[in-house]
Amino acid sequence: MHLTREEERTLNGEDGETLQKAIEILVALGDIYGADKLIPIKSAQIAGVSYKTIGDAGLEWISDLNGKVKVPAVLNPAGMDMLRWEEMGVDAEFAKKQHEIVAAYEKLGIQTKCTCTPYYLDGFDVKYGDHLAWSESSAVSYSNSVLGARTNREGGPSALSAALVGKTANFGYHLDEMREPVIAVDVDCELTGSDYGALGYLAGKTIGSRVPIFYMQSKPSKDELKSLGAALAASGAVALYHVEGVSPDAVKLNYERPDETLSVGKEDILEVYEKTAMIGDEIRDTDIVTVGCPHCSPDEMQKIAAMLHGKTLQKEMWVCTSREVADRYPELVNTIEKSGAKVVCDTCMVVSPAANNFQCMMVNSGKALSYVPSMCKVSAKYGSIEKCIEEAGVLDEN
């Protein structure tokens, strides 16, 4: 692996211990995966933020670092709404530790915007061909697949190291040859809305970490592609997928169809909805409804606000989005919260300990459907956003 003189100096510790540790991580990864060099990145998105997932050991490691990031960098969701954590049922000790984690990242020059959708943020625009070091699985999938940027699925330490150095190792999805599809997925039915999350939930289990190309009868929106990619990354480990005639690489490069094929029909999609209605041998009552995994886009916030306008909900409902999107559209937040739903920022149902206060959660996200039972030990049901709102129990219409 070739290093420049400047990189060699950093590796030798001449730029301080923190940068030395950071470049050591990048060089080690590059050596393992056969990278020829380090390449500049446009931005970084760093996982390992929720105190629920990194604990005291993670906090101690981050706190020991010094220096400033060299590229725009943002955080993954934290374990709570940083302002309204008490309303979520988060205890004060957890909140204290969570604030310490975010403050430690801020000391390094990282923007304390905690979101899995950094592509909605000002200053984090992504263009075709940009090299990134992002770590949240759905953000990686969206940037690679929908925006045509290039990033591997970084771990928290490697993404932070890349942000500090301003570079990452040139391997994996940074290379043209690693981005070619190796399995075709034929979707033999029209899809809409949460069907794409169900498709990703199903297909990811078979695809694993490979690169698929989807042949669809319907043309998905960007929000539907976001749902598909998030579910593929959660039930499998897909960091890049293509959709014939839709995704930028597929359109630009006109890939040949792979030999291996996976077929998905309407009955397969319906089975996701039907199976998750049953928890074990019984149908349990939903005690919380959550949407926004990944965080809701402005269009999704608009849709939810329109559906909740004039309604009053009986059950707990969280609408998760980034604080920047919530602050940009206060009228949508107001409409949603008049129904009794909570617009929750900085976090989501997967990484917050507040989710553990419930028994059965209904979600419209294939990603949440994969993670909520394992990470939160909460039963999960799957449904469209319309079904989720119906499940939240509309009491009346004004």
Secondary structure as GFF3:
##gff-version 3
##sequence-region A 1 398
A	DSSP	alpha_helix	5	11	.	.	.	ID=ss1
A	DSSP	alpha_helix	17	33	.	.	.	ID=ss2
A	DSSP	beta_strand	38	40	.	.	.	ID=ss3
A	DSSP	beta_strand	44	46	.	.	.	ID=ss4
A	DSSP	alpha_helix	51	63	.	.	.	ID=ss5
A	DSSP	beta_strand	73	75	.	.	.	ID=ss6
A	DSSP	alpha_helix	85	88	.	.	.	ID=ss7
A	DSSP	alpha_helix	92	107	.	.	.	ID=ss8
A	DSSP	beta_strand	111	114	.	.	.	ID=ss9
A	DSSP	three_ten_helix	118	120	.	.	.	ID=ss10
A	DSSP	beta_strand	133	134	.	.	.	ID=ss11
A	DSSP	alpha_helix	137	145	.	.	.	ID=ss12
A	DSSP	alpha_helix	156	165	.	.	.	ID=ss13
A	DSSP	beta_strand	167	169	.	.	.	ID=ss14
A	DSSP	three_ten_helix	172	174	.	.	.	ID=ss15
A	DSSP	three_ten_helix	176	179	.	.	.	ID=ss16
A	DSSP	beta_strand	183	187	.	.	.	ID=ss17
A	DSSP	alpha_helix	195	207	.	.	.	ID=ss18
A	DSSP	beta_strand	212	215	.	.	.	ID=ss19
A	DSSP	alpha_helix	222	235	.	.	.	ID=ss20
A	DSSP	beta_strand	242	243	.	.	.	ID=ss21
A	DSSP	alpha_helix	248	253	.	.	.	ID=ss22
A	DSSP	beta_strand	260	264	.	.	.	ID=ss23
A	DSSP	alpha_helix	266	277	.	.	.	ID=ss24
A	DSSP	beta_strand	288	291	.	.	.	ID=ss25
A	DSSP	alpha_helix	298	308	.	.	.	ID=ss26
A	DSSP	beta_strand	311	313	.	.	.	ID=ss27
A	DSSP	beta_strand	316	321	.	.	.	ID=ss28
A	DSSP	alpha_helix	323	328	.	.	.	ID=ss29
A	DSSP	alpha_helix	330	338	.	.	.	ID=ss30
A	DSSP	beta_strand	342	345	.	.	.	ID=ss31
A	DSSP	three_ten_helix	353	357	.	.	.	ID=ss32
A	DSSP	beta_strand	360	363	.	.	.	ID=ss33
A	DSSP	alpha_helix	366	371	.	.	.	ID=ss34
A	DSSP	pi_helix	372	376	.	.	.	ID=ss35
A	DSSP	beta_strand	379	382	.	.	.	ID=ss36
A	DSSP	alpha_helix	385	391	.	.	.	ID=ss37
A	DSSP	beta_strand	394	397	.	.	.	ID=ss38
###
